[in-house]
């Protein structure tokens, strides 16, 4: 069976649970560092609604490195569920 990364990333995205307060605070800091929700959406080529979804469920695995490097907030802070 042939699997591509998109399938796996979507699966990881779908099974996440809601973020805790610490994780949410880290993402809010990342968004602030990028100039707000609209600027963050423009930076990553996604909709403002997508950023809102990230705020509810966490940064998708496939975007984690990019968000971390652009915002200065560590991957461990943004997704501690992946680095526990």
C-alpha positions, 0 to 999 in steps of 0.5 A: 500500500502506498502512503503519502505524507499528506495522508499521515499529516491529516491523520495526525491533525485530526486526532489532536485533542484541545490545547491546554492553557500553556500551549494556547499561551505559546501559540498566542505569543507566536501569533503576536510575534508574527504581527497578529492573526491576519499577518500570521495567516498571510505569512503561512498562506492560510486563512484566518479561519485556519489560524483560529483552528490552530488556536483550538487544536494546535499547530499542524505537525507539517507547519510546526517547524515553520511556525517555530522558526518564524515566531521564535517560539519553540516547537516544544512550547507550541506542541508539547504533546509531540515532545513529551 
